[in-house]
């Protein structure tokens, strides 16, 4: 039996750059092979895409960042869940 397919998803921003760097180091160090990492960038800064370009093996997409913080989080968590379902992942972390 093959290993379960896992989507490691997160909603990130470059506002707290030091914390983001630590988080990304942790994600990059995951040894599990059958995984995809998908991050949704809610940064409002236009240059945020430049920060994420250097990340190999991590899919970073611009996220919907409109409305209250609760609305932003709900919208983007749903987006991660839809991606997991559409692509037949066994788990979403």
DSSP file (Angstrom, degrees, kcal/mol; ACC not computed):
  #  RESIDUE AA STRUCTURE BP1 BP2  ACC     N-H-->O    O-->H-N    N-H-->O    O-->H-N    TCO  KAPPA ALPHA  PHI   PSI    X-CA   Y-CA   Z-CA
    1    1 A X              0   0    0      0, 0.0     3,-0.1     0, 0.0     2,-0.1   0.000 360.0 360.0 360.0 134.8    0.0    0.0    0.0
    2    2 A X        -     0   0    0      1,-0.1     2,-0.1     3,-0.0     3,-0.1  -0.324 360.0 -88.7 -78.7 163.5    1.4    3.4   -0.9
    3    3 A X        -     0   0    0      1,-0.1    -1,-0.1    -2,-0.1     3,-0.0  -0.410  52.4 -95.7 -68.4 145.6    1.7    6.3    1.5
    4    4 A X        -     0   0    0      1,-0.1     2,-0.5    -2,-0.1    30,-0.1  -0.312  38.8-113.1 -60.6 145.6   -1.3    8.6    1.9
    5    5 A X        -     0   0    0     83,-0.2    85,-2.4    -3,-0.1    86,-1.8  -0.724  38.4-164.5 -84.1 125.3   -1.2   11.7   -0.2
    6    6 A X  E     -ab  35  91A   0     28,-2.3    30,-2.1    -2,-0.5     2,-0.6  -0.933  16.6-156.6-120.9 132.1   -0.9   14.8    2.0
    7    7 A X  E     -ab  36  92A   0     84,-2.7    86,-3.0    -2,-0.4     2,-0.8  -0.938   8.3-159.9-103.1 118.0   -1.5   18.5    1.3
    8    8 A X  E     +a   37   0A   0     28,-3.1    30,-2.4    -2,-0.6     2,-0.3  -0.874  24.4 179.7 -95.6 107.5    0.3   20.7    3.7
    9    9 A X  E     +a   38   0A   0     -2,-0.8     2,-0.3    28,-0.2    30,-0.2  -0.836  10.0 168.5-116.5 148.5   -1.5   24.0    3.3
   10   10 A X  E     -a   39   0A   0     28,-1.8    30,-2.9    -2,-0.3     2,-0.6  -0.997  32.3-132.8-155.2 154.9   -1.1   27.3    5.0
   11   11 A X  E     +a   40   0A   0     -2,-0.3     2,-0.3    28,-0.2    30,-0.2  -0.953  41.1 177.0-108.6 120.2   -2.2   30.9    4.8
   12   12 A X  E     -a   41   0A   0     28,-2.6    30,-3.1    -2,-0.6    31,-0.4  -0.796  20.9-169.7-128.5 163.5    0.8   33.2    5.0
   13   13 A X        -     0   0    0     -2,-0.3     3,-0.4    28,-0.2     7,-0.1  -0.982  27.1-134.7-147.0 151.8    1.9   36.8    5.0
   14   14 A X  S >  S+     0   0    0     -2,-0.3     3,-0.6     1,-0.2     4,-0.1   0.395  83.0  98.6 -88.1   4.8    5.2   38.6    4.8
   15   15 A X  T 3  S+     0   0    0      1,-0.3     2,-0.8     2,-0.1    -1,-0.2   0.897  90.0  37.8 -59.0 -41.8    4.2   41.0    7.5
   16   16 A X  T 3> S+     0   0    0     -3,-0.4     4,-2.2     1,-0.2     3,-0.4  -0.681  78.0 173.4-108.4  75.1    6.1   39.0   10.1
   17   17 A X  H <> S+     0   0    0     -2,-0.8     4,-2.6    -3,-0.6     5,-0.2   0.844  72.1  53.8 -57.7 -41.4    9.0   38.0    8.0
   18   18 A X  H  > S+     0   0    0      1,-0.2     4,-2.0     2,-0.2    -1,-0.2   0.920 111.5  45.2 -61.7 -44.4   11.1   36.4   10.7
   19   19 A X  H  > S+     0   0    0     -3,-0.4     4,-2.4     1,-0.2    -1,-0.2   0.882 112.1  53.0 -67.0 -37.5    8.2   34.1   11.7
   20   20 A X  H  X S+     0   0    0     -4,-2.2     4,-2.8     2,-0.2    -2,-0.2   0.915 107.5  50.8 -63.6 -43.4    7.5   33.3    8.1
   21   21 A X  H  X S+     0   0    0     -4,-2.6     4,-2.1     2,-0.2    -2,-0.2   0.921 111.6  47.7 -61.0 -44.5   11.2   32.3    7.5
   22   22 A X  H  X S+     0   0    0     -4,-2.0     4,-1.9     2,-0.2    -2,-0.2   0.915 112.3  49.8 -62.7 -43.0   11.1   30.0   10.5
   23   23 A X  H  X S+     0   0    0     -4,-2.4     4,-2.3     1,-0.2    -2,-0.2   0.928 110.9  49.1 -60.7 -46.3    7.8   28.5    9.3
   24   24 A X  H  X S+     0   0    0     -4,-2.8     4,-2.7     1,-0.2    -1,-0.2   0.858 107.4  54.7 -65.5 -36.0    9.1   27.9    5.8
   25   25 A X  H  X S+     0   0    0     -4,-2.1     4,-1.3    -5,-0.2    -1,-0.2   0.918 109.7  48.2 -61.2 -42.4   12.3   26.2    7.2
   26   26 A X  H  < S+     0   0    0     -4,-1.9     4,-0.3     2,-0.2    -2,-0.2   0.915 112.5  47.3 -63.8 -44.0   10.0   23.8    9.1
   27   27 A X  H >< S+     0   0    0     -4,-2.3     3,-1.3     1,-0.2    -2,-0.2   0.915 111.3  51.2 -64.0 -43.6    7.9   23.1    6.1
   28   28 A X  H 3< S+     0   0    0     -4,-2.7    -1,-0.2     1,-0.3    -2,-0.2   0.776 104.7  58.7 -65.5 -25.4   11.0   22.5    3.9
   29   29 A X  T 3< S+     0   0    0     -4,-1.3    -1,-0.3    -5,-0.2     2,-0.2   0.515  73.6 120.9 -84.8  -3.6   12.4   20.1    6.4
   30   30 A X    <   -     0   0    0     -3,-1.3    -3,-0.0    -4,-0.3    -4,-0.0  -0.437  48.2-161.9 -62.4 126.3    9.4   17.7    6.3
   31   31 A X        +     0   0    0     -2,-0.2    -1,-0.2     2,-0.0     2,-0.1   0.584  50.9 116.9 -88.9 -11.2   10.8   14.3    5.2
   32   32 A X        -     0   0    0      1,-0.1     3,-0.2     2,-0.1    -2,-0.0  -0.395  50.8-158.9 -63.0 129.0    7.5   12.8    4.1
   33   33 A X  S    S+     0   0    0      1,-0.2     2,-2.0    -2,-0.1    -1,-0.1   0.887  75.9  64.5 -81.2 -41.5    7.7   12.1    0.4
   34   34 A X  S    S+     0   0    0    -30,-0.1   -28,-2.3     2,-0.0     2,-0.3  -0.373  84.6 108.2 -89.2  62.2    4.0   11.9   -0.8
   35   35 A X  E     -a    6   0A   0     -2,-2.0     2,-0.4    -3,-0.2   -28,-0.2  -0.920  50.7-156.0-135.3 158.0    3.2   15.5    0.0
   36   36 A X  E     -a    7   0A   0    -30,-2.1   -28,-3.1    -2,-0.3     2,-0.5  -0.991  15.2-147.0-128.5 140.1    2.4   18.8   -1.7
   37   37 A X  E     +ac   8  58A   0     20,-0.5    22,-2.6    -2,-0.4     2,-0.5  -0.941  18.5 178.5-110.2 125.1    2.9   22.2    0.0
   38   38 A X  E     -ac   9  59A   0    -30,-2.4   -28,-1.8    -2,-0.5     2,-0.4  -0.979   3.9-173.4-129.6 119.4    0.5   24.9   -1.0
   39   39 A X  E     -ac  10  60A   0     20,-3.2    22,-2.5    -2,-0.5     2,-0.6  -0.915  13.5-150.2-113.5 139.0    0.7   28.4    0.6
   40   40 A X  E     -ac  11  61A   0    -30,-2.9   -28,-2.6    -2,-0.4     2,-0.7  -0.942  15.4-144.4-109.3 118.7   -1.8   31.1    0.1
   41   41 A X  E     +ac  12  62A   0     20,-2.9    22,-2.8    -2,-0.6   -28,-0.2  -0.730  22.3 175.6 -89.6 113.8   -0.3   34.6    0.4
   42   42 A X        +     0   0    0    -30,-3.1   -29,-0.2    -2,-0.7    -1,-0.1   0.220  34.6 134.3-100.0  13.5   -2.6   37.2    2.0
   43   43 A X        -     0   0    0    -31,-0.4    20,-0.1     1,-0.1    22,-0.1  -0.351  46.4-156.1 -62.1 140.1    0.0   39.9    2.0
   44   44 A X        +     0   0    0      4,-0.0     2,-0.2    -2,-0.0    -1,-0.1   0.599  64.5 104.1 -92.0 -12.9   -1.2   43.2    0.7
   45   45 A X  S >  S-     0   0    0      1,-0.1     3,-1.2     2,-0.1     4,-0.2  -0.503  70.3-140.2 -70.2 135.0    2.3   44.4   -0.2
   46   46 A X  T >  S+     0   0    0      1,-0.3     3,-0.7    -2,-0.2     4,-0.1   0.805  98.1  57.6 -66.9 -30.1    2.8   44.2   -4.0
   47   47 A X  T >> S+     0   0    0      1,-0.2     3,-1.3     2,-0.1     4,-0.9   0.424  74.3 100.5 -82.9   2.7    6.4   42.9   -3.7
   48   48 A X  H X> S+     0   0    0     -3,-1.2     4,-1.2     1,-0.3     3,-0.5   0.831  72.4  64.3 -60.0 -32.3    5.4   39.8   -1.6
   49   49 A X  H <> S+     0   0    0     -3,-0.7     4,-1.0     1,-0.2    -1,-0.3   0.837  96.0  58.4 -59.6 -32.6    5.6   37.6   -4.7
   50   50 A X  H <> S+     0   0    0     -3,-1.3     4,-0.5     1,-0.2     3,-0.3   0.862 100.8  55.9 -64.7 -36.3    9.3   38.3   -4.9
   51   51 A X  H << S+     0   0    0     -4,-0.9     3,-0.4    -3,-0.5    -1,-0.2   0.872 112.0  42.3 -63.2 -37.3    9.8   36.8   -1.4
   52   52 A X  H >< S+     0   0    0     -4,-1.2     3,-1.7     1,-0.2    -1,-0.2   0.597  90.9  84.6 -89.7 -11.9    8.2   33.5   -2.4
   53   53 A X  H 3< S+     0   0    0     -4,-1.0    -1,-0.2    -3,-0.3    -2,-0.1   0.829  85.2  58.8 -60.3 -32.0    9.8   33.1   -5.9
   54   54 A X  T 3< S+     0   0    0     -4,-0.5     2,-0.9    -3,-0.4    -1,-0.3   0.512  79.7 105.1 -77.1  -3.8   12.9   31.5   -4.3
   55   55 A X    X   -     0   0    0     -3,-1.7     3,-0.7     3,-0.1     2,-0.4  -0.679  57.5-160.0 -85.2 107.0   10.9   28.7   -2.7
   56   56 A X  T 3  S+     0   0    0     -2,-0.9     3,-0.1     1,-0.2    -2,-0.1  -0.685  73.6  14.2 -85.9 136.8   11.5   25.5   -4.7
   57   57 A X  T 3  S+     0   0    0     -2,-0.4   -20,-0.5     1,-0.2     2,-0.5   0.521 102.0 105.4  81.4   4.7    8.9   22.8   -4.3
   58   58 A X  E <   -c   37   0A   0     -3,-0.7     2,-0.7    -6,-0.1    -1,-0.2  -0.976  63.2-143.2-122.3 123.3    6.4   25.0   -2.6
   59   59 A X  E     -c   38   0A   0    -22,-2.6   -20,-3.2    -2,-0.5     2,-0.5  -0.740  22.4-175.5 -84.4 116.5    3.3   26.2   -4.5
   60   60 A X  E     +c   39   0A   0     -2,-0.7     2,-0.3   -22,-0.2   -20,-0.2  -0.967   3.7 177.4-118.2 125.8    2.5   29.8   -3.5
   61   61 A X  E     -c   40   0A   0    -22,-2.5   -20,-2.9    -2,-0.5     2,-0.3  -0.935  36.8-104.2-125.2 149.5   -0.6   31.5   -4.8
   62   62 A X  E     -c   41   0A   0     -2,-0.3     2,-0.2   -22,-0.2   -20,-0.2  -0.543  44.2-146.9 -69.3 134.3   -2.0   35.0   -4.1
   63   63 A X        -     0   0    0    -22,-2.8     2,-0.4    -2,-0.3    -1,-0.0  -0.604  22.7 -91.9-103.5 161.8   -5.0   34.6   -1.8
   64   64 A X        +     0   0    0     -2,-0.2    12,-0.2     8,-0.1    -1,-0.1  -0.609  42.5 177.6 -68.6 125.5   -8.2   36.5   -1.5
   65   65 A X        +     0   0    0     -2,-0.4     2,-0.4    10,-0.1    -1,-0.1  -0.286  33.2 119.4-128.7  47.5   -7.6   39.1    1.1
   66   66 A X        +     0   0    0      5,-0.1     2,-0.2     2,-0.1    -2,-0.0  -0.923  57.5  14.7-118.7 139.7  -10.8   41.0    1.2
   67   67 A X  S    S-     0   0    0     -2,-0.4     2,-0.0     4,-0.1     0, 0.0  -0.575 102.8 -20.5 102.0-166.0  -13.1   41.5    4.2
   68   68 A X     >  -     0   0    0     -2,-0.2     4,-2.6     1,-0.1     5,-0.2  -0.254  68.2-103.8 -73.4 166.3  -12.6   40.9    7.9
   69   69 A X  H  > S+     0   0    0      1,-0.2     4,-2.6     2,-0.2     5,-0.2   0.896 123.6  53.2 -58.5 -40.9   -9.8   38.6    9.1
   70   70 A X  H  > S+     0   0    0      1,-0.2     4,-2.4     2,-0.2    -1,-0.2   0.911 110.2  47.2 -60.5 -43.2  -12.4   35.9    9.9
   71   71 A X  H  > S+     0   0    0      2,-0.2     4,-2.7     1,-0.2     5,-0.2   0.903 111.6  50.6 -66.0 -41.6  -13.7   36.1    6.3
   72   72 A X  H  X S+     0   0    0     -4,-2.6     4,-2.2     2,-0.2     5,-0.2   0.936 112.8  46.0 -61.2 -47.1  -10.2   36.0    4.8
   73   73 A X  H  X S+     0   0    0     -4,-2.6     4,-2.5     2,-0.2     5,-0.2   0.922 114.5  47.3 -63.9 -44.9   -9.3   32.9    6.9
   74   74 A X  H  X S+     0   0    0     -4,-2.4     4,-2.2    -5,-0.2    -2,-0.2   0.930 112.1  49.8 -63.5 -46.2  -12.6   31.1    6.1
   75   75 A X  H  X S+     0   0    0     -4,-2.7     4,-1.6     1,-0.2    -1,-0.2   0.918 115.8  42.0 -57.8 -46.2  -12.4   31.9    2.3
   76   76 A X  H  X S+     0   0    0     -4,-2.2     4,-2.0     2,-0.2    -1,-0.2   0.818 111.0  53.9 -79.0 -30.6   -8.8   30.7    2.1
   77   77 A X  H  X S+     0   0    0     -4,-2.5     4,-2.4    -5,-0.2    -1,-0.2   0.906 109.8  50.0 -64.5 -39.9   -9.2   27.6    4.3
   78   78 A X  H  X S+     0   0    0     -4,-2.2     4,-2.7    -5,-0.2    -2,-0.2   0.889 107.4  54.3 -63.6 -38.4  -12.1   26.6    2.0
   79   79 A X  H  X S+     0   0    0     -4,-1.6     4,-2.0     2,-0.2    -1,-0.2   0.905 109.2  47.4 -62.3 -41.5   -9.8   27.1   -1.0
   80   80 A X  H  X S+     0   0    0     -4,-2.0     4,-2.3     2,-0.2    -2,-0.2   0.913 112.1  50.2 -64.6 -42.4   -7.2   24.8    0.5
   81   81 A X  H  X S+     0   0    0     -4,-2.4     4,-2.4     1,-0.2    -2,-0.2   0.904 109.6  50.7 -63.7 -41.4  -10.0   22.2    1.2
   82   82 A X  H  X S+     0   0    0     -4,-2.7     4,-2.9     2,-0.2     5,-0.2   0.900 109.9  50.5 -62.4 -41.0  -11.3   22.4   -2.3
   83   83 A X  H  X S+     0   0    0     -4,-2.0     4,-1.9     1,-0.2    -2,-0.2   0.910 110.5  50.0 -62.6 -42.0   -7.8   21.9   -3.7
   84   84 A X  H  <>S+     0   0    0     -4,-2.3     5,-2.8     2,-0.2    -2,-0.2   0.919 114.8  43.1 -63.7 -43.6   -7.4   18.8   -1.5
   85   85 A X  H ><5S+     0   0    0     -4,-2.4     3,-1.4     3,-0.2    -2,-0.2   0.932 113.5  50.5 -67.7 -46.4  -10.7   17.3   -2.6
   86   86 A X  H 3<5S+     0   0    0     -4,-2.9    -1,-0.2     1,-0.3    -2,-0.2   0.843 115.4  43.1 -61.1 -35.2  -10.2   18.1   -6.3
   87   87 A X  T 3<5S-     0   0    0     -4,-1.9    -1,-0.3    -5,-0.2    -2,-0.2   0.208 112.9-116.4-101.1  14.4   -6.8   16.6   -6.3
   88   88 A X  T < 5 +     0   0    0     -3,-1.4     2,-0.2     1,-0.2    -3,-0.2   0.874  47.9 173.4  56.6  46.9   -7.7   13.5   -4.3
   89   89 A X      < -     0   0    0     -5,-2.8   -83,-0.2    -6,-0.1    -1,-0.2  -0.591  29.8-147.6 -78.9 147.1   -5.5   14.1   -1.2
   90   90 A X  S    S+     0   0    0    -85,-2.4     2,-0.3    -2,-0.2   -84,-0.2   0.803  80.2  20.4 -82.2 -31.7   -6.0   11.8    1.7
   91   91 A X  E     -b    6   0A   0    -86,-1.8   -84,-2.7    -7,-0.1     2,-0.5  -0.983  57.6-155.6-140.4 149.0   -5.2   14.4    4.3
   92   92 A X  E      b    7   0A   0     -2,-0.3   -84,-0.2   -86,-0.2   -86,-0.0  -0.990 360.0 360.0-121.8 119.1   -5.0   18.2    4.6
   93   93 A X              0   0    0    -86,-3.0   -85,-0.2    -2,-0.5    -1,-0.1   0.375 360.0 360.0-110.1 360.0   -2.7   19.5    7.3
